[in-house]
Amino acid sequence: MSKIDLSPLRKHFPALSKIDKGKKRIYLDGAGGTQVPQSVIDAMVNYLINNNGNYGGYFDTSIETDRMLVDIRESMADFLNASSWKEILLGANMTTLTFSLVWALSKIIKPGDEILLDRTAHGGNIDAWRYLQEYGAVIKYIEFKSDDCTLDYDMAERLTGKKTKIIAVGLASNATGTIHDIKKLSSLAHKYGALIFVDAVHAAPHIPIDVIDLDADFLTCSAYKFFGPHVGFIWGKATHLENIDPRRPWAEVSTEIPSKYILGTPNMEGFAGAIAAIGYLAMVGKEYGSEFAGGYPGFSGRKLELKKAMAAIAEYERILGLNLYEGLKGKKGLRIYGITDISGFNWRCPTFSFTLEGYTSAQICRIMNENGIFVWNGEEGFGAYELVKKLDVVKSGGLLRVSLEHYNIMEEIDSFLRVLDKL
């Protein structure tokens, strides 16, 4: 077992040293948005002071902004192992980008076309696709197994056929932490000529992502979930992006990718910060990921450093997750949702949601807040409303979510468990 220790990286995150009412803040809310390293803050400030300008002009700040917009696409292409930076589209967040893509794809939907949705997915990856019903699409759900919240792949196989046009699935559930087998679903989709769309928002800060290996058609994520500011991305295979006719103003002005997908002025300072977030992760790989280099033959440069970083983070978080799980299991009246067999923990993120008899999730959150511990209340499933409805936990106050990141440490988990024990 690896003895990797990423706790020295805490010094990069100024928020972790904040003290309220004599208590140091404990952030166990990463699934709702992560804290950012100082380098990200500096990059955003630097952009606003030195390079602030709109793109497409013939003066220095505009030229620097144009260069930055290529840099962020190159950075994300390395992070996801995309074939080209031109396959990276920029936007506000996963939900906004997904709705824009669905709006564009609505042109190719015919009555009777079937869309398969992952019942455990975030609403941004369910509600957007449901709008295709207005164009005659038929929505079907891939259900999950109640004991561990893993997808029912046998059901997915039964549902997929010649009428299937799109399978939309989460790479990992932001409610239960379950990681889904995207390669299995990609193979199934492509067998029938369907597209597969992957929401990787929750997975991005926890595991290495390789869009080529996953054989996806589209994949989206948001930087504020992997130590950056509030901006988002969609990767798409170049052949798809070239063929799709996006709905946007001045469509005839730019017809090449990725420019034809720009919908209004991007959040320039946000993308400058996102470049720094990728740079931070590359540093993690360089300093802490040497033992994982052998797992990525053929990779080099920043792509290799990023894969090493995410492999190191996954291993460190696996150990944190095991310790949190050991502290939660067996507590009277407490039920954990998601994978609880530790032999399957390679298929879960360090995100644990549970119910506690006698308390709503909101009550527990407020008690934790009084102790300087930040966790999430999930009356609506943290956006995964279809999941919590199926689990029938809405009326009892929803799920309480504890989500760990690589900047968390054992002492913080112990503090959380001590407060929980008092309940």
Backbone torsions as a table, in degrees:
resi	resn	phi	psi	omega
1	MET	NA	136.3	179.3
2	SER	-65.1	142.8	176.4
3	LYS	-104.4	26.3	-174.8
4	ILE	-60.1	137.9	-179.3
5	ASP	-130.9	111.0	-179.5
6	LEU	-99.1	7.3	-177.1
7	SER	-60.1	-28.8	176.5
8	PRO	-60.6	-19.9	-179.6
9	LEU	-71.2	-12.2	179.4
10	ARG	-58.6	-28.5	-178.1
11	LYS	-63.9	-17.3	179.7
12	HIS	-80.1	-12.8	-172.9
13	PHE	-110.1	99.2	-176.6
14	PRO	-61.4	-28.6	-178.9
15	ALA	-63.1	-26.8	-175.8
16	LEU	-70.3	-14.3	179.6
17	SER	-97.8	2.2	-179.6
18	LYS	-68.5	139.7	-180.0
19	ILE	-124.0	128.4	176.8
20	ASP	-120.3	125.6	177.1
21	LYS	51.7	40.7	176.6
22	GLY	81.9	-0.8	-178.1
23	LYS	-115.6	133.5	175.2
24	LYS	-74.3	134.4	-179.4
25	ARG	-62.6	140.8	175.2
26	ILE	-120.5	111.9	-176.9
27	TYR	-93.9	102.8	174.1
28	LEU	-114.9	36.2	-173.8
29	ASP	-122.8	24.7	-172.6
30	GLY	-58.2	-29.7	-178.7
31	ALA	-66.8	-19.4	176.3
32	GLY	-90.9	-10.4	-177.8
33	GLY	148.7	129.1	-175.4
34	THR	-90.2	162.2	170.9
35	GLN	-76.6	165.2	-174.5
36	VAL	-121.4	146.1	175.3
37	PRO	-72.7	160.7	-178.9
38	GLN	-58.8	-33.1	-178.7
39	SER	-62.1	-31.7	177.8
40	VAL	-69.8	-44.7	177.4
41	ILE	-60.0	-45.8	-179.2
42	ASP	-62.0	-40.3	-178.5
43	ALA	-64.9	-39.5	179.5
44	MET	-68.3	-42.8	177.6
45	VAL	-63.7	-44.0	-179.8
46	ASN	-60.0	-42.8	179.3
47	TYR	-61.4	-47.0	-175.8
48	LEU	-66.6	-29.6	179.2
49	ILE	-83.4	-44.1	-167.9
50	ASN	-105.2	-26.9	-172.1
51	ASN	-128.2	11.3	-173.3
52	ASN	-63.4	118.2	179.2
53	GLY	-174.6	162.5	176.4
54	ASN	-82.1	163.6	-175.9
55	TYR	-87.5	161.4	172.6
56	GLY	88.8	6.6	-179.2
57	GLY	-98.9	177.3	-177.0
58	TYR	-113.8	33.9	175.8
59	PHE	-127.3	166.1	-164.8
60	ASP	-56.9	-49.9	-175.8
61	THR	-67.2	-33.2	176.9
62	SER	-69.9	-39.9	177.2
63	ILE	-63.0	-42.1	177.4
64	GLU	-65.0	-36.2	178.4
65	THR	-66.8	-42.1	175.4
66	ASP	-57.4	-43.5	-179.5
67	ARG	-64.5	-40.2	179.6
68	MET	-63.4	-37.8	-179.1
69	LEU	-69.3	-24.9	170.2
70	VAL	-77.1	-40.9	-178.8
71	ASP	-59.2	-42.0	-178.3
72	ILE	-68.4	-35.7	177.3
73	ARG	-67.8	-39.3	176.5
74	GLU	-64.9	-39.0	179.1
75	SER	-63.2	-45.9	-180.0
76	MET	-68.9	-34.5	176.7
77	ALA	-61.7	-39.3	176.7
78	ASP	-68.6	-39.8	-179.0
79	PHE	-62.6	-37.7	-176.1
80	LEU	-100.8	-2.8	-174.1
81	ASN	59.0	44.7	174.7
82	ALA	-76.5	156.6	-178.3
83	SER	-73.7	-27.7	-176.5
84	SER	-152.8	148.3	176.0
85	TRP	-65.5	-20.7	179.7
86	LYS	-71.6	-10.2	177.8
87	GLU	-87.3	0.3	-177.6
88	ILE	-101.5	121.9	177.1
89	LEU	-105.6	144.9	-174.9
90	LEU	-108.3	148.6	177.5
91	GLY	-168.8	-167.0	-174.8
92	ALA	-77.4	-42.6	-176.1
93	ASN	-172.0	174.2	-177.7
94	MET	-59.8	-44.0	-175.1
95	THR	-64.0	-47.6	179.6
96	THR	-61.5	-44.5	-179.7
97	LEU	-65.3	-39.2	-180.0
98	THR	-64.7	-44.6	178.2
99	PHE	-61.5	-38.2	178.7
100	SER	-64.8	-41.3	179.3
101	LEU	-66.4	-42.7	178.9
102	VAL	-61.5	-41.5	178.3
103	TRP	-59.1	-41.1	178.7
104	ALA	-69.5	-42.8	-177.6
105	LEU	-72.3	-15.9	-179.5
106	SER	-59.4	-22.5	-180.0
107	LYS	-65.3	-25.6	-175.5
108	ILE	-101.8	1.7	-178.3
109	ILE	-86.8	132.4	178.8
110	LYS	-116.0	154.4	177.1
111	PRO	-54.6	131.8	-179.6
112	GLY	97.3	-15.9	175.7
113	ASP	-62.2	141.6	-175.7
114	GLU	-108.9	136.5	177.1
115	ILE	-115.8	122.1	177.9
116	LEU	-98.2	127.2	-178.1
117	LEU	-116.8	147.3	177.2
118	ASP	-83.2	115.9	-175.9
119	ARG	-61.3	-23.5	-178.3
120	THR	-87.6	-2.8	-170.5
121	ALA	-72.2	162.4	173.3
122	HIS	-67.3	152.1	-179.3
123	GLY	-58.2	-28.5	177.7
124	GLY	-63.8	-23.7	179.4
125	ASN	-106.3	11.1	173.8
126	ILE	-120.7	-55.8	-173.7
127	ASP	-63.7	-35.6	179.6
128	ALA	-59.6	-46.9	-177.8
129	TRP	-70.9	-28.2	180.0
130	ARG	-64.4	-23.8	178.3
131	TYR	-65.3	-18.5	178.2
132	LEU	-68.3	-11.0	173.8
133	GLN	-61.5	-27.7	178.8
134	GLU	-66.3	-17.9	178.9
135	TYR	-104.1	10.6	176.8
136	GLY	98.3	1.6	179.6
137	ALA	-68.9	149.9	177.0
138	VAL	-106.5	123.3	-178.3
139	ILE	-94.3	129.4	174.8
140	LYS	-129.1	150.4	-176.8
141	TYR	-111.5	134.8	166.5
142	ILE	-84.0	114.3	-177.0
143	GLU	-80.5	172.6	179.6
144	PHE	-121.8	158.7	178.8
145	LYS	-81.5	130.3	-171.9
146	SER	-66.9	-25.2	-175.0
147	ASP	-75.3	-33.5	-177.6
148	ASP	-136.2	6.2	177.4
149	CYS	59.6	26.1	171.5
150	THR	-85.6	152.0	-178.5
151	LEU	-69.3	150.4	176.8
152	ASP	-87.6	92.1	-175.7
153	TYR	-70.4	-27.9	175.0
154	ASP	-64.2	-39.8	177.7
155	MET	-65.9	-40.8	178.4
156	ALA	-58.5	-39.8	179.8
157	GLU	-67.3	-38.0	179.8
158	ARG	-68.3	-34.0	-176.0
159	LEU	-79.1	-28.0	-173.9
160	THR	-80.1	135.4	179.6
161	GLY	-163.5	-161.9	-175.1
162	LYS	-65.5	-24.2	179.9
163	LYS	-84.3	-10.7	-177.9
164	THR	-70.9	127.7	179.3
165	LYS	-111.0	-33.0	-176.8
166	ILE	-145.5	136.3	166.7
167	ILE	-113.9	120.9	179.9
168	ALA	-112.8	122.8	-171.1
169	VAL	-144.7	153.5	172.6
170	GLY	-88.3	140.6	173.9
171	LEU	-68.1	-37.7	175.5
172	ALA	-145.5	142.8	179.0
173	SER	-76.3	129.2	178.4
174	ASN	-78.4	-6.1	178.6
175	ALA	-97.7	-43.2	-174.8
176	THR	-111.3	-11.1	-178.4
177	GLY	81.1	-3.2	-177.3
178	THR	-64.0	129.2	175.8
179	ILE	-94.2	129.9	-176.1
180	HIS	-96.2	155.2	-178.5
181	ASP	-85.4	86.2	-175.6
182	ILE	-67.7	-36.7	-178.6
183	LYS	-61.6	-37.0	177.9
184	LYS	-65.1	-42.0	-179.0
185	LEU	-73.9	-32.9	176.6
186	SER	-63.5	-44.4	178.7
187	SER	-60.5	-40.6	-179.8
188	LEU	-66.1	-44.3	-179.3
189	ALA	-63.0	-48.0	-174.6
190	HIS	-71.4	-20.8	174.9
191	LYS	-59.7	-32.2	-178.0
192	TYR	-110.2	13.7	178.0
193	GLY	74.3	18.1	179.9
194	ALA	-89.0	162.7	176.0
195	LEU	-95.4	150.3	173.3
196	ILE	-121.6	128.2	-179.4
197	PHE	-111.4	129.0	-174.5
198	VAL	-119.9	125.0	171.9
199	ASP	-91.3	109.2	-177.4
200	ALA	-106.8	19.2	-176.5
201	VAL	-56.7	-49.1	-175.8
202	HIS	-75.6	-29.9	-177.0
203	ALA	-76.6	-28.8	-169.0
204	ALA	-54.7	-39.6	-179.9
205	PRO	-82.8	-0.2	-170.4
206	HIS	-117.0	-32.0	-173.4
207	ILE	-138.1	155.9	174.4
208	PRO	-65.5	140.8	178.8
209	ILE	-121.8	130.5	-179.0
210	ASP	-133.7	102.2	-174.2
211	VAL	-65.9	-27.9	178.2
212	ILE	-70.5	-44.3	179.3
213	ASP	-66.2	-38.2	179.0
214	LEU	-69.8	-22.5	-177.4
215	ASP	57.4	41.3	175.8
216	ALA	-81.9	169.1	173.6
217	ASP	-103.4	-35.8	175.4
218	PHE	-140.0	147.7	175.8
219	LEU	-148.0	136.7	-177.1
220	THR	-128.5	152.1	175.5
221	CYS	-159.5	166.5	-178.5
222	SER	-124.4	135.9	-174.0
223	ALA	-66.8	-27.6	-177.4
224	TYR	-70.3	-8.1	173.7
225	LYS	-95.4	-9.8	174.9
226	PHE	-128.6	52.2	165.7
227	PHE	76.2	23.8	177.1
228	GLY	-124.9	-171.4	179.7
229	PRO	-82.7	-175.5	-173.5
230	HIS	-84.6	80.1	173.1
231	VAL	-138.9	162.0	-175.9
232	GLY	-135.3	169.8	-175.4
233	PHE	-143.4	147.5	163.5
234	ILE	-125.4	130.5	167.4
235	TRP	-99.6	139.0	174.5
236	GLY	-141.9	146.8	175.3
237	LYS	-57.3	136.6	-175.0
238	ALA	-54.9	-39.6	-178.1
239	THR	-61.6	-37.8	177.5
240	HIS	-69.0	-47.4	-176.9
241	LEU	-62.6	-34.4	178.6
242	GLU	-69.8	-33.9	-175.1
243	ASN	-86.1	-25.6	-178.7
244	ILE	-74.0	139.7	176.0
245	ASP	-103.2	96.6	-176.0
246	PRO	-71.3	151.9	176.8
247	ARG	-91.1	114.6	-176.6
248	ARG	-160.7	159.0	174.8
249	PRO	-66.8	153.1	175.5
250	TRP	53.0	42.5	-175.3
251	ALA	-60.4	-27.8	-177.3
252	GLU	-81.0	-11.6	-176.7
253	VAL	-71.6	-44.7	-179.7
254	SER	-129.6	122.5	-176.9
255	THR	-116.9	6.0	-179.1
256	GLU	-103.3	155.1	175.8
257	ILE	-86.2	147.3	-1.8
258	PRO	-88.6	-0.9	-171.5
259	SER	-58.9	-33.9	-175.0
260	LYS	-69.2	-8.3	179.4
261	TYR	-101.2	0.4	179.2
262	ILE	-72.7	121.5	-177.5
263	LEU	-116.2	87.2	-176.3
264	GLY	85.6	178.1	-176.2
265	THR	-74.8	126.1	179.6
266	PRO	-67.0	163.6	174.7
267	ASN	-80.0	87.0	-170.6
268	MET	-59.4	-49.5	-178.0
269	GLU	-65.9	-30.3	176.7
270	GLY	-65.3	-43.1	179.6
271	PHE	-71.6	-29.4	172.5
272	ALA	-62.5	-40.3	177.1
273	GLY	-68.0	-35.0	179.0
274	ALA	-65.8	-35.9	174.5
275	ILE	-58.8	-42.5	179.7
276	ALA	-67.0	-34.1	177.5
277	ALA	-63.7	-42.5	176.1
278	ILE	-64.4	-38.8	177.0
279	GLY	-62.5	-39.0	176.6
280	TYR	-60.9	-46.0	-179.2
281	LEU	-64.7	-38.2	176.7
282	ALA	-61.4	-37.4	175.9
283	MET	-63.2	-41.3	177.6
284	VAL	-58.9	-43.5	179.2
285	GLY	-63.5	-40.1	-178.7
286	LYS	-67.3	-38.4	-174.0
287	GLU	-91.1	-26.5	-172.7
288	TYR	-125.8	-2.4	-170.3
289	GLY	-107.4	13.0	-173.5
290	SER	-58.5	-37.4	-176.4
291	GLU	-70.5	-11.1	-177.9
292	PHE	-103.8	0.6	-175.2
293	ALA	-61.5	-34.1	-176.9
294	GLY	-65.9	-15.3	-178.8
295	GLY	-82.8	-0.9	-175.5
296	TYR	-132.3	63.0	178.2
297	PRO	-63.8	141.1	-179.6
298	GLY	89.7	-11.7	177.1
299	PHE	-90.9	150.4	177.5
300	SER	-153.3	171.2	176.1
301	GLY	58.9	-144.1	-176.3
302	ARG	-65.3	-34.1	177.7
303	LYS	-57.8	-41.7	179.5
304	LEU	-68.3	-44.5	-179.3
305	GLU	-60.0	-38.6	-179.8
306	LEU	-69.3	-39.5	177.5
307	LYS	-66.7	-40.0	176.5
308	LYS	-62.2	-40.9	179.8
309	ALA	-60.9	-48.2	-176.0
310	MET	-70.7	-31.0	175.0
311	ALA	-67.1	-40.8	177.8
312	ALA	-65.4	-42.7	178.6
313	ILE	-62.8	-43.5	179.9
314	ALA	-59.9	-41.5	-179.1
315	GLU	-68.6	-44.6	179.4
316	TYR	-62.5	-43.6	-179.3
317	GLU	-69.9	-28.8	176.3
318	ARG	-61.2	-41.5	179.2
319	ILE	-67.2	-43.5	176.3
320	LEU	-59.6	-45.3	-178.4
321	GLY	-62.5	-39.7	177.7
322	LEU	-61.6	-41.4	179.8
323	ASN	-67.7	-39.0	176.7
324	LEU	-65.3	-43.4	-179.9
325	TYR	-61.3	-44.1	179.5
326	GLU	-61.0	-32.9	178.9
327	GLY	-76.7	-24.4	-178.2
328	LEU	-89.6	-38.8	-171.8
329	LYS	-65.1	144.8	176.9
330	GLY	84.4	-7.2	178.4
331	LYS	-70.7	135.8	-175.1
332	LYS	-61.1	129.1	176.2
333	GLY	77.8	5.5	-177.4
334	LEU	-106.6	129.4	178.0
335	ARG	-122.6	124.2	178.1
336	ILE	-92.3	137.6	177.6
337	TYR	-107.0	139.5	-177.1
338	GLY	111.2	-169.9	-177.7
339	ILE	-68.7	125.1	178.9
340	THR	-120.1	-3.6	173.3
341	ASP	-83.0	113.1	-172.2
342	ILE	-64.2	-18.2	175.5
343	SER	-68.4	-16.8	178.9
344	GLY	-105.1	14.6	-175.8
345	PHE	-69.7	-12.5	172.4
346	ASN	-69.2	-12.5	178.5
347	TRP	-107.6	25.6	173.6
348	ARG	-143.5	147.2	172.0
349	CYS	-84.2	163.9	-180.0
350	PRO	-77.7	53.3	-179.9
351	THR	-120.7	119.4	-173.7
352	PHE	-124.4	121.8	176.8
353	SER	-114.8	140.7	-176.8
354	PHE	-151.9	164.8	169.5
355	THR	-113.7	150.5	178.1
356	LEU	-129.0	119.9	-176.7
357	GLU	-56.6	130.0	178.1
358	GLY	95.2	-7.5	-178.7
359	TYR	-134.6	143.2	169.1
360	THR	-86.5	163.1	178.4
361	SER	-63.5	-35.2	179.5
362	ALA	-64.5	-40.1	179.2
363	GLN	-62.5	-43.9	-179.8
364	ILE	-65.0	-40.9	179.9
365	CYS	-59.8	-42.6	-178.4
366	ARG	-68.2	-36.9	176.7
367	ILE	-65.3	-43.9	178.3
368	MET	-61.9	-40.1	-179.6
369	ASN	-61.6	-36.9	177.0
370	GLU	-61.7	-21.4	179.7
371	ASN	-104.6	14.7	176.7
372	GLY	73.5	22.0	-178.4
373	ILE	-114.4	125.7	-175.5
374	PHE	-104.9	114.7	175.5
375	VAL	-132.3	172.8	-173.2
376	TRP	-110.4	136.1	170.6
377	ASN	-88.4	139.7	-172.2
378	GLY	-128.5	55.3	176.8
379	GLU	-58.8	-33.7	179.7
380	GLU	-111.0	23.3	172.0
381	GLY	70.5	25.0	179.0
382	PHE	58.1	35.1	-177.0
383	GLY	95.9	-20.0	179.6
384	ALA	-89.7	64.5	-171.8
385	TYR	-68.9	-35.2	178.0
386	GLU	-61.1	-36.3	179.4
387	LEU	-64.6	-51.7	-175.6
388	VAL	-69.5	-29.6	174.8
389	LYS	-64.3	-43.5	-179.7
390	LYS	-66.3	-35.4	178.8
391	LEU	-76.6	-13.3	178.2
392	ASP	60.3	48.1	179.0
393	VAL	-116.0	3.8	-177.9
394	VAL	-65.6	-48.1	-175.0
395	LYS	-67.6	-19.2	179.0
396	SER	-93.9	6.2	175.6
397	GLY	105.9	4.9	173.6
398	GLY	78.2	-173.6	-177.3
399	LEU	-93.4	146.2	169.6
400	LEU	-98.6	125.8	-176.0
401	ARG	-114.1	127.8	171.9
402	VAL	-113.5	118.1	-176.7
403	SER	-125.0	120.0	-175.2
404	LEU	-93.0	152.2	173.3
405	GLU	-128.7	172.1	-175.8
406	HIS	-70.1	-10.3	176.3
407	TYR	-89.5	-0.6	175.4
408	ASN	-84.0	159.7	-178.1
409	ILE	-134.7	165.9	-176.8
410	MET	-59.1	-37.8	-177.8
411	GLU	-60.6	-34.2	178.6
412	GLU	-69.6	-39.1	176.1
413	ILE	-62.9	-43.2	178.7
414	ASP	-60.4	-40.6	179.2
415	SER	-63.4	-43.4	178.2
416	PHE	-60.7	-46.3	-177.7
417	LEU	-65.7	-33.9	177.7
418	ARG	-64.1	-42.7	177.9
419	VAL	-66.3	-40.5	179.4
420	LEU	-62.0	-39.0	179.9
421	ASP	-60.4	-32.6	-179.2
422	LYS	-66.9	-23.2	178.0
423	LEU	-75.1	NA	NA
